[in-house]
Amino acid sequence: MLTERQLLILQVIIDDFIRSAQAVGSRTIAKKEDISFSPATIRNDMADLEEMGFIEKPHTSSGRIPSEKGYRFYVDHLLSPSSINEEEIGTIRSLFDSRIYEIEMVAKKSAKLLSEFTNYTTIVLGPELMETRLKQIQMIPLNRDSVVAIIVTDTGHVEHRTLSLPDGLDSSELEKLVNILNEQLKGCPIAELQECVQKELVGIIKKNLYDHNRVFELLTNLFGHTKAEKVFYGGKTNMFSQPEFNDIGKIRSLLSVIEQESVIYNLFKSTSTGITVKIGQENQMQEMQDCSVITATYSIGNEPMGTIAILGPTRMEYARVITLLNIFSQDLSKALTSLYQNEK
């Protein structure tokens, strides 16, 4: 059980180290306005905190830095909400008040803005496509050889793909194909579109379209590469600016993991609500065990649909990040719920 004095000293050490990235000594603590203890008393309490595992001594300094146990105690018991300035609040509100009609665009803008506000790496997971369904397909010819296919889901996600147009498939045939797809596939899970074509549309397409073999090739190119995950990044290289990551090998291994979208999606996707904080070795991937990861879910209605994650050093501004994530997840949920209800 920590004394009130030890709690105060621990909080001062962690707050100071988060700001400065420098080990904190007893004289530095004694100079703080709200500290009235002597350096000798502070040193005794620091020794006790070190013995209990809340702080540790770097090899090159007489000061102390927080341990992972110290950070965990700080997050669980000492953290107070951070204040966000009016300009930042205004920027967030303007993002979600703007008329954005695509989940993808909202996610991209959120990731970029959060990375700018925190100077950490932001990862926003879009709704899992296996849980989303087709609302509409459009195909717009670019020229005689190619077409842009637009896939719209029931959650408002819009995806554009440029495809080669089969020889001999004129505009009237293309229109017939689009009508068939919209009539037969509306409501089909996005991840099952290729399977639905093979099971349900072969006979219909053969009956109504002349060059059906090339049409099936077009549909394979359209539906055969649908990814089950959508990952949007902000500030991928922000970690380079953190003094903890001067080791190029450490950065390289971390970035190699971040680049693997399927790994990141499965790592951070969540069906639980609220804020989750994982510190250092609480992260299951070895490449992230020098980091802290704070995540929040966003919802459409009462259904969790995606995750916002902030990746930074263990010396993270926890209070500020948690406050920002609370604001973003709530506002993103409201914006997407409104968008989804308008689309229905």
N, C-alpha and C positions, 0 to 999 in steps of 0.2 A: 504494500500500500504506500503510495507516494504522499509525502507531506505537501501542504499548500505551497511551501517555498520551493520544493523540488519540482512541482508541476509548473510553477512560474518560470523557473530556470530552464526547464526542458522546452517550454514554449518559446522562450527568448532565443535559445540556441537554434531551434528549428527555423523560426521566423527569420533570424539573422542569416543563417546559412542559405536559406532559399533565396534571399535577396542578393547575397554577396558571393556565394560559392566558395567562401573562405572559412577555414576552421575558426571556431569561436572560443576565445580565452576568457578567464575569470575577470580580467581587468575590463575587457570590452563589455561584459555583462554588468559589472559594477557601475559603469558610466551611464547606463540606461536610466531614464527619468523615473520609471516606476520601480526601480531596484534600490533598496535601502540597506542591503547586506554588504558586509566587508568582502574583499576578494578572498580572504582566507575561508570564510564561511561558504562562499560560492564554490571554492575549490573542493571543500569537503563534500558538498552536495553533488558536485560533478563526478567526484570519485565514486559516490554511491550510485549515481545514475549509470555510470560506466559499468560498474559491477553488476547491476541489474540488467544490463544489455540494451539500454535505451539510447546511449551515445557510445561513440568509439573514438579512438585517437589515431589520426593519420600518422604515418611514419615520420613525416617531415615537419610536424607542427606540434607545438605545446598545447594548442587548442583542441576542441572536440567537434565532431560532426555527428549528425543523427545516424543511427543504425536503421535498418528496415523495421525492426521492432519499435523503435522510437517513432518513425513515420506512421506506423499502423496505429499506435496509441494516440498520436496527434490527430490523425484523421477521425478516429472513432470517438475521442473524448475532448479534444481541445479546440477543434475547428469552429470558427464563427463564420457566418455568411459574409461574403465580400461585397463591397459596394461597387456597382458598375456606373461609370459616369454617364451623364445625360446624352452626350454625343454618341456613345456606343449604343445606348438604349434606342436612340433615334434611328441609327443605322440598321439595327435589328428589326425594329418595327417597320421601317420602310421596305425592307426585304420582303417581309411577309404580308405587307399591305399591298404590294405591287400585284398586278394581274398576271401571275405566272400560272400557266395551265399544264405544265408538265412536271411530274415528280422528279424527273431527271434534272431539270433545270434548277428546281428548288434545292435538291441535294448538292449539286455542284456549287451553287452560290453559298450555301450554308457551310460547306467544307472550306471554301476559300476564305470566307469571312472569319470563321472560328480560328483558322490558322493565323490570320493577320492579328486577331485580338490576343492570342496566347503566345505566338511565336513557337508553337509546337506543331507536330504533325497531326492533321485531322483526317479521320476516315469516316465516311458516311456510307452505310450499307443501305441500298435501295430495297424495296419489298422483294422477297424471294419470288422469282417468276413462277415457280411451281404452284404458288398460292394465288397467282393472278390469272385472269381469263381474258380471252380475246373479246374486244368490243367492236373493232372495225379494221378492215384492211383497205388500203387504197394503193393503186399502181399508176404512176404518172410517167409516160414515156419522155425520156430526155432527148433521144434521137432514134434513128432506125435500128440501132444496135443495143440500146440499154434502156432500163426503166428504173425509177425509184419506187421502192415498195415502202409504204408507211404502215406500221403495225401499232394500233392503239389498244391499250389494255383497259380493263375496268377500273384500275386504280389511277388512270390518267397518264401512265407511262407511254411515251411515244418513241418509237425507234425507226430510224430511216436506214434502208439498205439499198445500195445500187447493185443491180443485177444485169447480166447479159440477157438480151431478149432473144428467144429462139427465132431462127429464120422462119419466115412465113406466118408468124403470129401477128396479125394486123390489129389495129385499134379496136375493131368490133369484137374480135376473138378475145382480146385482153379484157374488154368490158364484160363479156360473158363470164370469163374466169373469175373476175373480181366479184360479180354478183353471186356466183355459185359459192365462193369462199365465204362471203358475208352471210349468206342464207344458211349454209350448212355448218359453219365453224364458230359462229357467234356463241360465246359462253364456254368454249373449249379451253381447258387449261393451257397456258402458253407452252409449257414444257411438253405437252402431248399433241401439239399440232401436227407434226409429221406422222405420228401414229394414227391420228384421226383421218388424215388424207388417205393413207394406205387402207384403212379399214372401211371407210364410209364414202369416199369420193371417187374411187377408181371407176366404177360403173357410170356414175353421173358425168364425169369428165370425158370418158370415152364416147358417151352418147352425144354430148353437146359440143365437143371441140374436135376439130379435124386432126391436128397434129398433136395428139395427146401424149406421145412419148416425150416430146420436147417440153411440153407443159409440165409433165412430172419431173423432168430435170430441173426446170425453173423452180418448182415448189420445193424440191430437195435443197436447192441452194438457199431458198428463202427460209425454210423451217428447220433444216437439218443441223444448223449450227447455233441454235438458241441456247444461250448460257443461262444457267439457273441462278446466277448471282450478278449483282450490279454493285460495283465498288467505286466510290468517288473520293478523290484525295485533295487535300489542301496542304501546302507547305511540306512536301515530301522531304526536301533537303533541309528543313529547319533544324533538324538534329545536329547538323554540322556546326551550328553556332553555339552549341552547348559545350562548355569546357570538359564535361565528363566524356565527351565523344571525340577527343582529339586523336584517338587510336583509329587509323584508317581501316585496319582489319575488322575492328568492332563495328564501325559504320557500314562497311561493305556487307558484312553478314546480316546486319539488321535490315538494310535496304533490299537485300536479295529476298528476304521474307516478305517485306512490304509489297514487293512487286508481284508476288504470287496471289492473284485475286481470289482464287478458290480457297486457298489456305486462310487468307485474311477473313473471307466471308464466313467460313465454318468456325473460325476462332472467335469471332466477335458477335455472331448472330445470337439473339436472345429472345425468349418468349416471356421473360419476367420484366416487370416494370421497375422504374426507379433508377437510382444512380448506383453503379458498382465501381469500386476502386480496388485495383490489384497492384501491389507494390513489389518490385524486384522479383524475388524468387517465387512469389505467388503466381506469376505468369508461367504458364505451362511450357512455353517455348523457350529454349535456352538462349536464343538470340535476343529475347526481350527481357532477360532477367537483370539487366542493368537499367531497366525502364520502369516507369509507372504508367498504367493504362486506366483511364477513367471513361466509363461508358454510360450512356443513357439511351433508353428506347423511346421511339416515337410511335404514335398509334393513328389509325384511322377508325374513328368511333372508339370503341372499347377494345379493339383488336390490335395488339402490338404488330407493327409492320416492318420496322427497321431499327438500326442502331447507329448512334453517333459515338465515335470513340476519339479520345485525345491521347496521343502517345508522346511522352516526354521523359525527362530524366526523373529519377526518384526524388531529386531536389525540385519538385514541381510546385507551382503555385496552386496548391490543392483548393484553397477556398475560392479563388478567382475562377478556376476551371469548373468546379462544381456549380458555382452560381451561374456561369455562362451556359453550361450544359442544361441546367434546369430551365433557363429562359428559352433556349433554342428548342429543346425537346417539346416544351409546352406549346410554343408558338408554331412550330412545324406541325405538330399534331392538329392544332386548330385549323391551320391553312389547308392541310391535306384532307381533313374531314370535310371542310367546306367544299373543296374542289371535287371530292368524290361524290358528295351529295348532289352537287350541281350536274355531275356527269350522268347520274342515274336517271 
